[in-house]
C-alpha cells in the first residue's frame, strides 16, 4: 500500500513542462539606408522603414503538452520597392496605368513629361506593404523529460508572395541530461504573385508597340538624349510561368555540458530550394547594349548620382537565377559562465551554397548581471562573404549570360554589428496588467554597417507575461 501511495504521489506532483500560460509581446522598429537598390538594377535609394509586432501565446494543455501560437505583422515603406513603378512622383496612376495592381484605363490622357529616378521614391502601390504571419506548434515531452517531439505549421502573406510551411522534430537527452541531440525538418510551399517593373510589364501588354498603352505619349530617349522607339528588353519580355518556390530543410544539432561552467553546441542544416528563386521586381542592366531613358536628357550624365531626380533608365531585363539552390550552414556555440556577474556567449557559422557564395559569421555576447533583476547585454557580430557566381553591379553584366542579378545581398562585402540591451526579470511577477503578471522585459539595440554604403538600425522590445 505504501508503494502504491508513493506512485500516486509521483503522478500528482510530476513537474509540468510549462506551469502557466505565457504571453509574449514583441515589437521592433527597423530603418536602413544605402545606394545599391536591387529594384533599380544595383544603384538607387535603399531607404526603408519597418515596424513589426507579434504576440506569442504558450498554452500548457497538460503536464506534458504545450501548444504555442505565434501571430504577427510587419509593415514597411520602401523607396526601392516603390520604384517598381518610378515614373512621375505621383505614381503610375497619374498616367492612367498602374502596374503595381495591374490596372489599365483606356481613357488615359498622354503625359509627355513622365519622369522618374532611382534616387527618388515613387508613390506607387508597391512603396509599402504589410506582411502577416501565423504559426502553430504542438510539443510533447516524455514523463522523464529525456525526450520531446513537436510538429508545427505556418502561413504568411504579403502583396506579392504567400508561404505555407509545416514541419517537426525531436530532442533526445542522454548522459543524465548532459548531452542533447536534436533533429528537425521543415517544408515551405511558397508562391509568387509577380509584380514586374512597369516598363517591362507594359512592353508585354502591348506586344512591343511603343505607341500604345503606357508608352502612348511618353518620350523615350537614347544615351545621347535623342528621341527613339528602338528600346526593347533583351529577347523581348514574357511573364514567368513557374510561380512556385519550394524549400526543404533538415537540421541536426548536438549540445554537451562540458563542466559546471561550460557548454558547447554544434549544428548543421541542409536546405534545398526549387522553383522561381529570383525576384521579378528587380531590374538588371547590361553593359554591352544601348541605354534608353524616360525623363530629362540633361540628367543622363548624372544618372548614378543622387543629384539625378528626373530621369530613369528602362530595364534590359529582370533578375534571372537558377531554379534550384542548395544551402549548407554549419556552426557552433560555446557558452562559459565566469561568475555570478559575467557570462560569455560565442557563436560561429560557416555557410556555403552551390551558387558559389560562402560566408563566415562570428559573434560574442557578454551578459552582465548587475542585480537580481537587471542584466545588460553588450554584443558584437562580424560577417563576411564572397560574391555569388551570378552577381554583378549596375551595367556590369553581359547580355550573353544565362543568369544575372544586381542584388547586393549576393555581392562580396563584410559587415560589423554592435549591440546593446538590457533585461528585467521578476520571477514572482509582482507587476500586473489585468490577469497577466509581468515576468520579464527585454530591450535591445543593434547598429549594422557594411563596407558598402549600406547601414541599418533596429530596436527590439519584448514583454513576457504569466497568466494568473
Protein Blocks (a to p, Z undefined) as FASTA:
>chain_A
ZZmmmmmmmmmmoccfblbacddddddddddddfbdfkloopacfbdcdddddddddddf
blmbccdddddddddddfklmmmpmghjkbjklnopafknopacfkbccdfkbccdfkbc
cfbfklpccddddddddddddfkopaccdddddddddfkbccddddddddddeehhlacc
ddddddddddddddddfklmmmmmnnopakgcjlnopacddfkopacfkbccehiaaddf
blcdcdddddddddddfbfkbccdddddddddedjfbdfkbccddfkbccddedjfklmm
mmmpcklmbbccddfbdcdddfbdcdddddddddddfblmbccdddddddddfeopacdd
ddddddddfbfkbccddddddddddddfkbccehkacfkbmbdcfbfklmccdddddddd
dddddfkomacghjaccfbdcddddddddfblbdcdddddddddddZZ
